[in-house]
Amino acid sequence: MERYLYLRDLISRLLEDSPLTSVDVVEDVRHLMSVGEEELAFDTMCSWIYEDSLPITSAYHDRLVAAARELGTLNSVNKLDELIED
């Protein structure tokens, strides 16, 4: 249970700091977390950041990569480095 809460908090903080503006996408990510699909929630968030070509900072990218390692979903952050704008 502790790991679940840790991962949920980790993704929630990343979501709050994300450049996502679509209420529907944010709600989808939150819904996926609420049903225990943390990896899918994280992948969804990363996919939409990439698909919408939303700029991110290198510090935020580092946080995403660290989270991907925690979750074991390194493919989620592929190509996000292309969006770094500092």
ChimeraX attribute file (.defattr): number of C-alpha atoms within 10 A of each C-alpha:
attribute: neighborCount
match mode: 1-to-1
recipient: residues
	/A:1	5
	/A:2	7
	/A:3	8
	/A:4	13
	/A:5	12
	/A:6	11
	/A:7	19
	/A:8	21
	/A:9	13
	/A:10	17
	/A:11	23
	/A:12	19
	/A:13	11
	/A:14	17
	/A:15	18
	/A:16	10
	/A:17	11
	/A:18	19
	/A:19	18
	/A:20	18
	/A:21	10
	/A:22	10
	/A:23	9
	/A:24	10
	/A:25	15
	/A:26	19
	/A:27	11
	/A:28	15
	/A:29	22
	/A:30	20
	/A:31	14
	/A:32	16
	/A:33	22
	/A:34	12
	/A:35	9
	/A:36	14
	/A:37	16
	/A:38	22
	/A:39	21
	/A:40	16
	/A:41	25
	/A:42	28
	/A:43	20
	/A:44	18
	/A:45	25
	/A:46	22
	/A:47	17
	/A:48	16
	/A:49	20
	/A:50	20
	/A:51	10
	/A:52	10
	/A:53	13
	/A:54	16
	/A:55	18
	/A:56	20
	/A:57	15
	/A:58	15
	/A:59	11
	/A:60	15
	/A:61	16
	/A:62	13
	/A:63	14
	/A:64	22
	/A:65	20
	/A:66	14
	/A:67	21
	/A:68	19
	/A:69	14
	/A:70	13
	/A:71	17
	/A:72	11
	/A:73	16
	/A:74	15
	/A:75	12
	/A:76	23
	/A:77	23
	/A:78	13
	/A:79	12
	/A:80	21
	/A:81	16
	/A:82	11
	/A:83	16
	/A:84	15
	/A:85	10
	/A:86	8
